């Protein structure tokens, strides 16, 4: 029985770690965002500059429709289009994928919040 508890405890820890590091998004939502921005990156990089604005709008619409309802309702078209537009200027697919996914998932804000919490803890400014 103790072996089972260990497995359950490990699974709970893994879920908590993932939730913290993924900004509270389930892994499947993150995977969806990454797939959508990866496809958009390929399209934007493969499109002539004079045609990119139309492709950008199309990619942004596809991303908006492909997102989970919870994420989609918090993202305006302008924010999505800005992330897609930056994809055209990013040659490296991995860098493009990370930057666009982070922008859409709001991870830059989450990282700042985590940093602020870590600093507060380090400076003993946390109420017990």
C-alpha positions, 0 to 999 in steps of 0.5 A: 500500500505504501508503494501506491501512496508513493506513486500517487504522491509523485503524480500529485507533485508532478501535476503541481509542478506542471501547473506552476510552470505552465502558468496554470494552463493544462499541457494540452492547451499549451500543446495546442497553442504551440501547434498553432503558432508553429503552423503560423510561423511556417506560413508567415516565413513562406509568404512574400512580404507584400502578402503577409498582412492578409496571411497574418489576419488569416493566421490570427483568426485560425489561432483564435478559433483553435484556442480553448474558450477560456484562453480565447476570451482573454485574447484580443485580435490585436494581441494575436496579430502582434504575435503572428506578425513577429513570427515573420521576423523570427527565422529560428522556428524554436525561438518563434514558437517559444516567443509567440506561445509565451506572448499568447499565454501571457507567460511574461506577466506570470514570470514577473509575478513569480519573480516578485514572489521569489524576491519577497520570500528571499527578503522575508517580506512574506506574511506567514 
